[in-house]
Amino acid sequence: MDKTLIVTNDFPPRPGGIQAFLHNMALRLDPDRLVVYASTWKRGAEGVRATAEFDAEQPFTVVRDRTTMLLPTPGVTRRAVRLLREHGCGSVWFGAAAPLGLMAPALRRAGARRIVATTHGHEAGWAQLPASRQALRRIGEGTDALTYLGEYTRSRIAAALTPAAADRMVQLPPGVDEKTFHPASGGDLVRARLGLTDRPVVVCVSRLVPRKGQDTLILAMPAILAREPETVLLIVGGGPYAGRLRKLAAETGVQDAVRFTGPVPWEELPAHYGAGDVFAMPCRTRRGGLDVEGLGIVYLEASATGLPVVAGDSGGAPDAVLDGETGWVVRGGSAEETADRITTLLGDPALRRRMGERGRDWVEEKWRWDLLADRLRTLL
């Protein structure tokens, strides 16, 4: 039987949302009919060891290139072609369409009968610049289907494609494991450990980078504390913006009401969501639209955990919220709007419960991994 070759830079143990998306999908495909060709996470003994240990635990074949970044060079293309032929792969899935999808014609000539490429937030940025726009157009012409996260990314990317390629676009967002993220995920234990048992908690789970809006949350805290004086902002995650955020909390005078957990192991994330009363990440678009939120799976994970969400309006983030039902969308970067929505939720337990329950139902209806994996199997 034909196998599927996944070609990607975005695969664990490299951390990140796209990496988790691809791994979760891969785990739901037939492991005997799957081969993953990926870059190595990072150079050095530690990175090589972590990558080897991860690969050994997988139920499918993983082949690593020695480079930390696959590009559609002649050498990488030749190796992808060789793997396709050696393993008898009839279909190819590019984990991120740009730029690796430029290899599609070579893989087609080598025998691939079905080629699917997944787009994320960065392809929406590619669609805005002349050179990368042309590359994206070529990728669309060389594949059988481009997948998109939501309406925002679809509309931006489709504008760069031929009409035929745009018509072949299919929605394939990341899913949520509703059995892992649920209201009884252990939030009370995290609250107790952090000394937050009796305090209102606003939680944000995300990488610490400017686009995500943790700085907006910190700037919103004075107004939140004026109405809900015991509130704590729990910032979960690591990233290059951590030092600036700590400094901002001190400058704003709210450092005693802001807790930074640093990076948290994946298996502890559901409990950290559950430690909150409200989930908030008021993300914003930066760099003239080149730095944009593709979807925001964290909003859906929070909804699955039973929390109301406050999301920014960057890119496809609103696609992960039923505005007014599972939470609210605010202007990214607006501390005033963010504070108003958060304090409204903190002051109304019945509203929090209603939005949290609606969010949980929505995840079960539309965003479960098994439903989305079925869609991918059909595409392949």
C-alpha positions in Angstrom: 0.0 0.0 0.0 1.2 3.6 -0.7 2.8 5.5 2.0 2.7 9.2 2.8 5.9 11.3 3.0 5.8 14.3 5.4 8.4 16.9 4.5 8.8 19.6 7.2 11.0 21.8 9.4 8.3 22.0 12.0 8.4 18.8 14.0 9.1 18.0 17.6 11.2 18.1 19.7 11.4 21.6 18.2 8.8 23.5 20.2 5.9 25.4 18.8 2.3 25.4 17.7 2.9 24.2 14.1 5.2 21.4 15.4 2.4 20.2 17.8 -0.1 20.4 14.9 1.9 18.2 12.6 2.8 15.7 15.3 -0.8 15.3 16.5 -1.9 14.7 12.9 1.0 12.3 12.3 0.0 10.2 15.3 -3.5 9.8 13.9 -2.3 8.5 10.5 -1.4 4.8 9.9 2.2 4.6 11.3 3.0 1.7 8.9 2.3 4.0 6.0 4.1 7.1 7.2 7.6 8.5 6.7 8.7 11.9 8.1 11.6 13.8 6.6 12.5 16.6 8.9 15.4 18.9 9.9 17.3 18.4 13.1 16.1 20.5 16.0 19.4 22.2 16.9 23.1 21.6 16.6 25.2 20.3 19.5 25.2 17.1 21.5 22.1 18.1 23.5 20.0 18.9 20.5 21.1 15.8 18.6 20.4 13.6 21.7 16.9 15.1 22.3 16.0 14.6 18.7 17.2 11.0 18.6 15.3 10.2 21.8 12.1 11.7 20.5 12.4 9.9 17.1 13.0 6.6 18.8 9.6 6.9 20.7 7.6 7.5 17.5 5.5 4.7 16.0 6.4 5.8 12.4 9.7 6.3 10.6 11.5 9.6 11.1 14.4 10.5 8.8 16.4 13.6 9.9 18.5 15.8 7.7 21.7 17.1 9.5 20.8 20.7 8.8 18.6 22.6 11.2 16.6 24.2 8.4 15.4 22.4 5.3 15.3 24.6 2.2 14.2 23.5 -1.3 17.8 23.2 -2.5 18.9 20.6 -5.1 20.4 18.5 -2.3 17.3 18.5 -0.1 15.1 17.8 -3.1 17.2 14.8 -4.2 17.0 13.3 -0.7 13.2 13.8 -0.6 12.9 12.1 -4.0 15.1 9.3 -2.8 13.0 8.8 0.3 9.8 8.9 -1.7 11.0 6.1 -4.0 12.7 4.0 -1.3 9.6 3.9 0.9 7.0 3.6 -1.9 5.3 6.9 -1.0 2.4 7.8 -3.3 1.4 11.0 -1.4 3.3 13.9 0.1 2.3 16.4 2.8 4.4 19.5 3.2 3.9 20.6 6.8 4.4 24.2 5.9 3.8 25.1 2.2 6.4 27.9 2.1 9.1 27.4 1.0 9.4 23.6 0.9 6.3 23.3 -1.4 8.6 24.5 -4.2 9.8 20.9 -4.3 6.4 19.6 -5.4 7.1 19.4 -9.2 10.3 17.2 -8.6 8.4 14.9 -6.3 5.5 14.7 -8.8 8.0 13.6 -11.5 9.4 11.0 -9.0 6.0 9.4 -8.7 4.0 11.3 -6.1 0.3 11.2 -7.2 -1.1 13.4 -4.5 0.6 16.4 -2.9 -0.9 18.5 -0.1 0.7 21.6 1.5 -0.5 23.2 4.7 -0.4 27.0 5.1 -0.1 28.8 8.4 0.2 32.5 9.3 3.5 33.2 7.6 2.2 32.3 4.2 -0.3 35.2 4.6 2.8 37.4 4.9 4.4 35.8 1.9 1.3 36.8 -0.1 2.0 40.5 0.4 5.5 40.7 -1.0 6.2 40.5 -4.8 9.0 37.8 -4.8 7.5 35.6 -2.2 4.0 36.0 -3.7 5.3 34.5 -6.9 6.9 31.6 -5.0 3.5 31.0 -3.3 1.8 31.0 -6.6 4.2 28.3 -7.9 3.5 26.2 -4.8 -0.2 26.5 -5.4 0.2 25.4 -9.0 2.4 22.4 -8.1 0.2 20.9 -5.4 -3.2 19.2 -5.4 -4.5 21.1 -2.4 -3.4 24.0 -0.1 -4.9 23.9 3.3 -5.7 27.0 5.3 -6.3 27.7 9.0 -9.3 30.0 8.8 -11.0 32.7 6.6 -8.4 35.4 7.3 -5.4 33.3 6.1 -7.5 31.8 3.2 -8.4 35.2 1.8 -4.9 36.6 2.0 -3.2 33.5 0.5 -5.9 32.9 -2.2 -5.2 36.4 -3.6 -1.7 35.3 -4.5 -2.8 32.1 -6.3 -4.2 31.2 -9.7 -8.0 30.9 -9.6 -7.7 27.1 -10.1 -5.3 26.8 -7.1 -7.5 29.0 -4.9 -10.5 26.8 -5.7 -8.5 23.8 -4.4 -7.9 25.3 -1.0 -9.4 23.3 1.9 -9.6 24.3 5.6 -7.4 22.2 7.9 -6.8 23.9 11.2 -5.1 22.3 14.2 -7.3 20.4 16.5 -7.8 20.1 20.3 -7.5 17.0 22.3 -10.7 17.4 24.3 -9.7 14.4 26.5 -6.5 16.2 27.6 -7.9 19.8 27.8 -11.0 19.7 30.0 -12.5 21.5 33.0 -11.1 18.9 35.5 -7.6 19.2 34.2 -6.0 19.9 37.6 -6.2 23.7 37.8 -6.9 23.7 41.5 -3.5 22.0 42.2 -1.7 24.7 40.2 -3.6 27.4 42.1 -2.7 25.9 45.4 1.0 25.5 44.5 1.2 29.1 43.5 -0.8 30.4 46.4 -3.7 31.6 44.3 -6.6 29.5 45.6 -8.9 32.3 46.6 -7.9 34.9 44.0 -9.3 35.7 40.6 -6.8 34.5 37.9 -6.4 35.8 34.4 -4.2 33.2 32.5 -2.3 33.6 29.3 -0.5 30.6 27.9 1.8 31.4 24.9 5.3 32.0 23.8 6.6 35.3 25.0 6.9 37.4 21.9 5.6 40.9 21.2 2.8 39.8 18.9 1.0 37.8 21.6 0.1 40.8 23.7 1.3 39.9 27.2 2.5 43.5 27.4 -1.1 44.7 26.8 -2.3 42.5 29.6 0.3 44.0 32.0 -0.7 47.5 30.9 -4.4 46.5 31.5 -3.7 45.4 35.1 -4.0 48.8 36.9 -7.6 49.1 35.5 -8.4 45.5 36.3 -7.0 45.8 39.9 -9.1 49.0 40.4 -12.3 46.9 40.0 -11.0 43.5 41.1 -8.2 44.2 43.6 -7.2 40.6 44.2 -6.7 39.6 40.6 -3.5 37.9 39.5 -2.2 37.7 35.9 -0.6 34.3 35.3 1.7 34.4 32.3 2.6 30.8 31.3 5.5 30.2 28.8 8.9 31.3 27.8 10.4 33.3 25.0 12.7 36.3 24.1 10.2 38.9 25.4 10.4 37.6 29.0 12.8 40.2 30.3 11.0 43.1 28.8 7.7 41.9 30.2 9.1 41.6 33.8 10.5 45.1 33.5 7.2 46.4 32.2 5.4 44.9 35.2 7.8 46.7 37.5 7.5 50.0 35.6 3.7 49.7 35.7 3.7 49.0 39.4 1.9 45.7 39.1 4.7 43.2 39.6 3.1 41.8 42.8 0.0 40.9 40.7 1.8 39.3 37.8 3.3 35.7 38.0 5.6 34.3 35.4 5.9 30.5 35.3 8.5 30.3 32.6 8.3 27.4 30.2 6.0 24.6 31.4 6.2 20.9 30.3 3.5 20.0 27.8 1.8 17.6 30.1 1.3 20.4 32.7 -0.3 22.9 30.3 -3.9 21.7 30.7 -3.7 22.2 34.5 -2.2 25.7 33.9 -5.1 26.6 31.7 -7.4 25.3 34.4 -5.9 27.5 37.0 -7.5 30.5 35.3 -10.9 32.1 35.6 -10.5 33.9 32.3 -8.1 33.2 29.4 -6.7 36.3 27.7 -4.2 36.8 24.8 -4.9 40.2 23.1 -2.6 39.5 20.1 -1.9 42.2 17.6 -0.6 42.4 14.0 2.9 43.8 13.6 5.3 44.7 10.8 2.7 45.9 8.4 0.9 42.6 8.4 4.0 40.3 8.1 3.8 39.3 11.8 0.3 38.0 12.3 -1.6 35.4 14.3 -2.5 32.5 12.0 -5.3 31.1 14.2 -4.5 30.9 17.9 -5.0 27.3 19.0 -4.6 28.5 22.6 -8.1 30.0 22.6 -9.6 26.7 21.7 -7.6 24.8 24.3 -8.8 27.3 26.8 -12.4 26.8 25.6 -12.0 23.1 25.9 -10.9 23.7 29.5 -14.1 25.6 30.1 -12.8 29.1 30.2 -14.2 32.2 28.5 -11.6 33.8 26.3 -10.5 37.4 25.4 -8.7 37.4 22.1 -6.9 40.0 20.0 -8.0 40.8 16.5 -4.8 39.8 14.8 -5.1 37.8 11.6 -7.0 34.6 12.1 -7.4 34.8 15.9 -11.1 35.7 15.7 -11.7 32.4 13.8 -11.0 30.7 17.1 -13.6 32.6 19.0 -17.4 32.8 18.7 -17.6 36.5 19.6 -20.1 37.1 22.3 -20.6 33.3 22.8 -17.3 31.7 23.8 -15.6 35.0 24.6 -14.8 38.3 23.0 -12.5 39.8 20.4 -10.8 43.1 21.3 -8.5 45.4 19.4 -5.0 44.0 19.6 -2.9 46.3 21.7 -5.9 48.0 23.4 -5.3 47.8 27.2 -8.6 49.6 27.8 -10.7 47.2 25.8 -8.9 44.2 27.3 -9.3 45.5 30.8 -13.0 46.1 30.3 -13.8 42.6 28.9 -11.7 40.9 31.6 -13.3 42.8 34.5 -16.8 42.1 33.1 -16.0 38.4 33.1 -14.4 38.4 36.5 -17.4 40.1 38.0 -20.0 37.8 36.5 -19.5 34.1 37.4 -22.7 33.1 35.5 -21.4 34.7 32.3 -18.0 33.0 32.7 -19.7 29.6 33.2 -22.1 30.2 30.2 -19.3 31.2 27.8 -17.0 28.4 29.1 -19.7 25.8 28.5 -20.4 27.1 25.0 -16.7 27.0 24.2 -16.4 23.4 25.4 -19.4 22.4 23.3 -18.0 24.2 20.2 -14.6 22.4 20.5 -16.4 19.0 20.7 -18.5 19.9 17.7 -15.9 21.3 15.3 -12.3 21.2 16.6 -11.6 17.6 17.7 -8.4 16.0 16.4 -10.2 12.9 15.1 -12.5 15.0 12.9 -9.6 16.9 11.4 -7.4 13.9 10.9 -10.2 12.3 8.9 -10.2 15.4 6.7 -6.4 15.1 6.2 -6.7 11.3 5.3 -9.2 12.2 2.7 -7.0 14.9 1.2 -4.0 12.5 1.0 
